[in-house]
Amino acid sequence: MKRRVLAFDVYGTLIDTHGVVEALASLLGDIERAAAFSRCWRDKQLEYSFRRGLMGAYVDFSRCTREALEFTDRLLGTRLSDTDKEHLMGAYAGLPAFADAGTALARLAEADVTCVAFSNGGRDAVAGLLEGAGLSEYFADIVSVEEVHRFKPDPVVYAHLRQRLEAEPARTWLISSNAFDVIGARHAGLHAAWVRRSPEAPFDPWGIEPDTTVADLEGLVEYLQQRADH
């Protein structure tokens, strides 16, 4: 594949993982408590994927999500019922896209690039998210870690991405708001753009930097247009 390939992370980059706050607020009765719950839920979800990766104990990402929900309920003493938890898992399966995602992807569709979704999530879950968010038409394929039973940032995952797409490393870009994902991709020899969705967020001081940092996906499009010949 000679065209530039943009591999978009899904959770936190295209899809707002905190889009569940409204559903949480309806159960907890307090928007600040709901926001705190959402942050803990997301942090624990990622931690569980990291831990399972190190243990060699792969499970579908939705199980990490469910286990993180259970932990957060216990930690914060929210005493959610089984029905409440099923409601929240359903809300997570239908999280909304960030406002800039559709517009930016539409602009990229007009350029000479191939966009794929590249996620820790299972293929069916990611397909459902993208369809529900109105983004599926912009992607040529979905590459899920379930195909190799590893989690980002394992180097095997990024090698699998290149192999699946038959893409040259110099023409392959990871697009992610997750710093660990960007570092993983750069370590594996890919280009990577960090979408810094929070202006207060620092990048991990590992000595591995993104090729570029943008505030949003519109900024990414502008950057890539300036590098059209690279």
MARKOLRO-176899 format. One record per residue: x, y, z of N, C-alpha, C in turn; residue number from 1. Coordinates in steps of 0.02 Angstrom, whole numbers, always signed. Atoms other than C-alpha are relative to their C-alpha. Layout:
# MARKOLRO-176899
nx,ny,nz,cax,cay,caz,cx,cy,cz,resi
X,Y,Z,X,Y,Z,X,Y,Z,NUM
...
# end
This chain:
# MARKOLRO-176899
nx,ny,nz,cax,cay,caz,cx,cy,cz,resi
+43,-59,+0,+0,+0,+0,+45,+62,+0,1
-44,-57,+7,+86,+158,-61,-30,+64,+28,2
+32,-60,-25,-41,+284,+0,+16,+9,+74,3
-8,-12,-72,-23,+366,+170,-59,-33,+36,4
+50,+34,-41,-116,+264,+300,-5,+35,+68,5
+12,-29,-65,-193,+347,+452,-39,-50,+42,6
+32,+48,-45,-233,+224,+591,-25,+37,+61,7
+30,-39,-54,-353,+308,+711,-17,-44,+60,8
+25,+27,-63,-367,+255,+890,-74,+21,+7,9
+72,-12,-4,-552,+248,+935,-20,+31,+67,10
+22,-23,-66,-583,+265,+1122,+43,+58,+24,11
-35,-59,-24,-535,+440,+1177,+27,+44,-55,12
-25,-39,+57,-480,+497,+1004,-57,+20,-46,13
+59,-13,+41,-633,+481,+893,-64,+1,+43,14
+60,+10,-41,-758,+428,+1026,+14,+25,+71,15
-8,-30,-67,-783,+522,+1190,-18,-50,+54,16
+12,+50,-53,-762,+397,+1331,-37,+30,+59,17
+37,-32,-55,-836,+525,+1450,-70,+21,-22,18
+69,-11,+22,-995,+532,+1347,-51,-38,+41,19
+44,+38,-45,-1065,+417,+1481,-19,+40,+62,20
+11,-39,-60,-1069,+557,+1611,-74,+15,+11,21
+71,-15,-7,-1250,+602,+1575,-38,-60,+28,22
+33,+61,-26,-1306,+422,+1603,+19,-11,+73,23
-21,+7,-69,-1204,+417,+1763,-35,+50,+45,24
+32,-52,-41,-1277,+581,+1825,-73,-17,+14,25
+70,+19,-11,-1454,+513,+1802,-6,-53,+55,26
+0,+52,-52,-1407,+369,+1919,+26,+26,+67,27
-33,-23,-61,-1298,+462,+2044,-28,+65,+26,28
+33,-61,-22,-1395,+625,+2049,+46,+60,+9,29
-48,-55,-10,-1239,+735,+2042,+50,-2,-58,30
-42,-1,+59,-1142,+789,+1888,+74,-5,+17,31
-71,+4,-19,-975,+811,+1979,+19,-70,+21,32
-13,+69,-20,-988,+640,+2057,+1,-46,-61,33
+2,+39,+62,-1033,+569,+1887,+64,+8,-40,34
-62,-12,+37,-881,+650,+1807,+59,-35,+34,35
-53,+35,-36,-767,+580,+1943,-5,-75,-11,36
+11,+72,+12,-843,+408,+1919,+25,-17,-70,37
-20,+13,+69,-814,+419,+1731,+76,-1,-7,38
-73,-3,+4,-631,+468,+1752,+31,-63,+30,39
-27,+60,-33,-598,+325,+1873,-14,-62,-42,40
+20,+57,+42,-691,+202,+1761,+48,-7,-59,41
-44,+1,+58,-586,+249,+1610,+72,-18,+21,42
-68,+15,-23,-421,+247,+1707,+9,-74,+17,43
-5,+70,-21,-457,+76,+1779,-8,-47,-59,44
+7,+39,+61,-513,+8,+1611,+68,-9,-35,45
-66,+3,+31,-343,+51,+1537,+49,-39,+43,46
-45,+36,-45,-250,-12,+1690,-11,-75,-6,47
+15,+71,+5,-338,-179,+1676,+26,-29,-66,48
-27,+25,+63,-290,-195,+1493,+76,-6,+3,49
-73,+4,-8,-108,-156,+1536,+19,-61,+41,50
-16,+55,-45,-107,-281,+1678,-11,-68,-34,51
+14,+62,+35,-187,-417,+1573,+51,-13,-55,52
-51,+8,+51,-63,-383,+1435,+65,-27,+29,53
-62,+24,-32,+84,-407,+1553,-7,-72,+24,54
+12,+68,-25,+5,-565,+1624,-8,-51,-57,55
+16,+46,+55,-29,-638,+1451,-68,-30,+9,56
+67,+25,-16,-210,-653,+1506,-52,+41,-38,57
+44,-41,+41,-302,-573,+1360,-74,-19,+10,58
+72,+8,+3,-490,-548,+1369,-26,+55,-45,59
+29,-53,+40,-606,-445,+1262,+0,+65,+40,60
-4,-65,-33,-591,-259,+1300,-63,+16,+40,61
+62,-14,-36,-773,-255,+1353,+1,-30,+70,62
-6,+28,-67,-729,-367,+1499,+42,+45,+45,63
-38,-49,-38,-596,-243,+1555,-45,+58,+20,64
+47,-55,-14,-731,-110,+1543,-48,-19,+56,65
+48,+23,-51,-854,-211,+1647,+34,-8,+68,66
-36,+9,-63,-724,-256,+1779,+18,+68,+30,67
-16,-67,-24,-672,-73,+1790,-62,+35,+28,68
+63,-27,-26,-854,-24,+1815,-14,-28,+69,69
+11,+32,-65,-870,-148,+1957,+47,+29,+53,70
-48,-28,-48,-711,-83,+2039,-19,+71,+20,71
+16,-70,-15,-763,+99,+2025,-62,+5,+44,72
+59,+1,-42,-933,+61,+2100,+19,-16,+72,73
-22,+19,-67,-847,-22,+2249,+42,+56,+31,74
-44,-52,-26,-715,+114,+2267,-39,+61,+24,75
+37,-61,-16,-839,+258,+2266,-63,-13,+41,76
+57,+17,-41,-974,+165,+2362,-66,+22,-30,77
+61,-24,+33,-1108,+207,+2233,-57,-51,+1,78
+51,+52,-9,-1201,+42,+2259,-47,-5,-60,79
+40,+8,+60,-1260,+25,+2080,-31,-70,-2,80
+32,+65,+7,-1383,-115,+2047,+24,-33,-64,81
-19,+35,+61,-1355,-248,+1915,-33,+32,-61,82
+35,-34,+54,-1485,-159,+1809,+35,+65,-19,83
-37,-62,+12,-1391,+5,+1829,+63,-14,-41,84
-63,+17,+33,-1230,-78,+1774,-11,-21,-73,85
+16,+19,+69,-1311,-155,+1621,-17,+62,-41,86
+17,-63,+34,-1381,+16,+1577,+63,+39,-19,87
-62,-37,+13,-1208,+94,+1590,+43,-35,-53,88
-37,+36,+52,-1127,-43,+1486,-32,+12,-68,89
+34,-16,+62,-1258,-10,+1355,+17,+70,-25,90
-19,-69,+18,-1219,+175,+1360,+71,+2,-26,91
-70,+2,+22,-1034,+135,+1341,+5,-27,-71,92
-1,+29,+67,-1072,+33,+1186,-25,+49,-53,93
+25,-50,+46,-1154,+187,+1110,+27,+69,+13,94
-31,-65,-15,-1033,+325,+1159,+0,+45,-62,95
+1,-46,+56,-1039,+482,+1052,+70,+17,-26,96
-63,-24,+29,-904,+547,+935,+14,+70,+25,97
-18,-70,-12,-808,+705,+973,-27,+43,-57,98
+32,-44,+49,-882,+854,+882,+42,+10,-62,99
-44,-13,+58,-730,+873,+768,+11,-61,-44,100
-18,+62,+35,-722,+692,+712,-29,-5,-70,101
+33,+7,+65,-849,+690,+571,+26,+49,-52,102
-23,-51,+47,-792,+853,+492,+71,-15,-24,103
-69,+14,+18,-608,+806,+497,+6,-61,-45,104
-3,+61,+40,-636,+632,+428,-28,+12,-70,105
+27,-17,+66,-742,+702,+287,+52,+36,-43,106
-54,-35,+36,-598,+817,+239,+55,-49,-22,107
-52,+49,+17,-476,+672,+244,-23,-47,-56,108
+27,+44,+52,-591,+569,+133,+12,+29,-70,109
-12,-34,+64,-559,+697,-4,+74,+0,-19,110
-72,+1,+12,-370,+676,+12,+23,-71,-18,111
-27,+65,+21,-259,+535,-48,+28,-38,+60,112
-20,+38,-59,-256,+441,+117,-49,-58,+10,113
+43,+55,-21,-325,+279,+185,-7,+4,+75,114
+14,-3,-72,-408,+287,+356,-25,-67,+24,115
+23,+61,-32,-427,+135,+467,-10,+14,+74,116
+9,-3,-72,-490,+115,+644,+46,-54,+31,117
-50,+44,-30,-359,+36,+758,-9,+2,+75,118
+26,-5,-68,-420,-11,+930,+14,-60,+43,119
+1,+53,-50,-404,-111,+1089,-68,-34,+3,120
+68,+28,+0,-590,-140,+1068,-8,-56,-50,121
+16,+53,+47,-661,-293,+983,-29,+29,-64,122
+22,-25,+65,-704,-276,+799,-75,+17,+0,123
+72,-12,+0,-892,-290,+825,-18,+61,+41,124
+14,-58,-44,-891,-164,+968,+20,+65,-35,125
-23,-60,+35,-790,-40,+866,-45,+16,-59,126
+45,-11,+57,-899,-64,+713,-65,+31,+23,127
+62,-28,-27,-1053,-29,+819,+8,+72,+22,128
-13,-68,-21,-976,+127,+894,+4,+48,-59,129
-9,-43,+58,-924,+198,+726,-66,+9,-38,130
+65,-5,+34,-1092,+159,+648,-47,+46,+37,131
+45,-41,-40,-1189,+236,+791,+20,+74,+1,132
-25,-69,-1,-1080,+392,+786,+1,+32,-69,133
+1,-27,+67,-1100,+412,+599,+68,+7,-33,134
-69,-7,+26,-915,+384,+561,+22,-59,-43,135
-24,+62,+31,-907,+210,+484,+17,+8,-73,136
-11,-8,+72,-913,+271,+304,+71,+24,-17,137
-66,-29,+13,-742,+352,+323,+57,-49,+7,138
-54,+47,-15,-646,+194,+365,+1,-59,-48,139
-8,+55,+46,-577,+67,+245,+1,-67,+36,140
-5,+63,-37,-554,-63,+382,+1,+15,+75,141
-9,-2,-73,-554,-98,+568,+53,-51,+18,142
-52,+46,-24,-397,-173,+644,-5,-2,+76,143
+10,+9,-71,-429,-242,+817,+55,-43,+30,144
-51,+40,-34,-304,-309,+943,-24,-71,+14,145
+25,+68,-13,-419,-460,+964,+30,-50,-51,146
-29,+43,+52,-335,-527,+806,+67,-30,+23,147
-64,+26,-25,-171,-552,+902,-2,-13,+75,148
+9,+11,-72,-239,-563,+1081,+54,+35,+42,149
-44,-44,-38,-127,-423,+1143,-35,+67,+7,150
+26,-68,-8,-161,-245,+1199,+54,+51,-16,151
-47,-57,+4,-80,-81,+1152,+26,+15,+70,152
-49,-16,+52,+59,-33,+1177,+50,-56,-16,153
-44,+56,+18,+131,-207,+1145,+24,+9,-73,154
-25,-8,+68,+246,-195,+991,-31,-47,-51,155
+32,+48,+45,+160,-348,+919,-62,+30,-33,156
+61,-31,+26,+2,-245,+897,+15,+46,-58,157
-17,-48,+53,+86,-111,+792,+30,-37,-61,158
-26,+41,+55,+179,-242,+688,-58,-32,-37,159
+59,+30,+31,+12,-326,+657,-37,+51,-44,160
+32,-52,+40,-61,-161,+596,+35,+7,-68,161
-37,-7,+63,+76,-143,+465,-11,-61,-45,162
+8,+61,+39,+60,-324,+410,-70,-6,-30,163
+70,+4,+24,-129,-317,+395,-12,+47,-58,164
+11,-51,+51,-121,-161,+289,+52,-2,-56,165
-56,+1,+47,+39,-205,+196,+25,+71,-11,166
-18,-71,+2,+89,-27,+237,+73,+10,+17,167
-68,-18,-15,+261,+49,+235,+2,+41,+64,168
-3,-38,-62,+313,+114,+407,+5,+76,-11,169
-8,-71,+13,+363,+281,+332,-64,+34,-23,170
+64,-28,+24,+187,+303,+262,-57,-15,+48,171
+51,+21,-48,+94,+239,+416,+1,+45,+62,172
+6,-45,-57,+32,+357,+551,-52,-26,+49,173
+49,+10,-53,-51,+321,+716,-27,+69,+20,174
+32,-61,-25,-175,+456,+769,-34,-18,+66,175
+27,+20,-65,-212,+448,+955,+3,+57,+51,176
-2,-47,-56,-256,+553,+1106,+32,-31,+61,177
-30,+36,-57,-177,+422,+1219,+75,-1,-8,178
-72,-5,+5,+5,+459,+1253,+34,-68,-1,179
-31,+66,-1,+45,+276,+1291,-3,-32,-69,180
+9,+27,+67,-20,+231,+1118,+49,+33,-49,181
-48,-37,+42,+85,+366,+1033,+71,-26,+12,182
-67,+25,-17,+241,+308,+1125,+10,-71,-27,183
-4,+68,+26,+204,+128,+1079,+11,-2,-75,184
-7,-2,+73,+186,+170,+895,+68,+26,-21,185
-66,-28,+17,+343,+277,+890,+55,-50,+16,186
-48,+52,-19,+440,+140,+980,+2,-55,-53,187
+5,+53,+50,+380,+19,+845,+19,+25,-70,188
-25,-26,+63,+443,+133,+706,-51,+35,-44,189
+52,-35,+37,+281,+216,+653,+3,+75,+13,190
+13,-69,-15,+241,+399,+637,-60,+4,+47,191
+57,-7,-46,+119,+463,+768,-15,+73,+13,192
+25,-67,-19,+15,+617,+801,-38,-7,+65,193
+35,-1,-64,-41,+655,+977,-55,+54,-3,194
+56,-47,-3,-214,+734,+988,-8,+19,+73,195
+0,-22,-69,-199,+834,+1148,-67,+31,+18,196
+68,-24,-10,-382,+846,+1190,-8,+41,+64,197
-1,-43,-59,-347,+921,+1361,+62,+43,-2,198
-59,-44,+4,-234,+1075,+1354,+45,-5,+61,199
-40,+7,-61,-174,+1035,+1531,+40,-66,+1,200
-30,+66,-2,-118,+858,+1487,+74,+3,-19,201
-71,+4,+18,+72,+831,+1492,+12,-65,-39,202
-20,+61,+35,+157,+705,+1378,+51,-36,+44,203
-45,+39,-42,+251,+564,+1464,+73,+15,-18,204
-70,-19,+12,+436,+612,+1484,+45,-61,-10,205
-38,+61,+13,+507,+452,+1409,+56,+11,-51,206
-49,-11,+52,+617,+534,+1278,-23,-24,-68,207
+31,+19,+63,+500,+471,+1141,-56,+49,-13,208
+48,-53,+12,+402,+613,+1064,-43,-15,-62,209
+40,+6,+60,+258,+619,+940,+31,+40,-57,210
-22,-40,+57,+295,+681,+764,-32,+69,+1,211
+34,-64,-7,+168,+816,+796,-52,-5,+55,212
+54,-5,-50,+46,+873,+931,-51,+49,-26,213
+54,-43,+23,-122,+945,+882,-53,+4,+54,214
+51,-9,-50,-264,+1012,+987,-64,-39,-15,215
+61,+36,+20,-400,+924,+887,+12,-30,-69,216
-9,+34,+64,-430,+826,+728,+1,+48,-59,217
-5,-52,+52,-455,+983,+624,+73,+23,-6,218
-71,-17,+1,-278,+1030,+674,+42,-53,-34,219
-35,+54,+34,-221,+860,+615,-5,+6,-75,220
+9,-8,+72,-296,+889,+443,+44,+55,-27,221
-42,-56,+22,-207,+1056,+429,+73,-20,-3,222
-69,+22,-2,-42,+977,+479,+15,-46,-59,223
-12,+47,+54,-58,+836,+353,-2,+33,-68,224
+1,-37,+63,-104,+955,+214,+66,+36,-13,225
-64,-33,+7,+57,+1048,+246,+56,-49,-18,226
-49,+52,+13,+151,+883,+231,-22,-46,-56,227
+32,+42,+51,+60,+821,+77,+50,-41,-40,228
-50,+35,+41,+221,+769,-10,+44,-47,+40,229
-42,+42,-43,+293,+674,+139,-33,-67,+14,230
# end
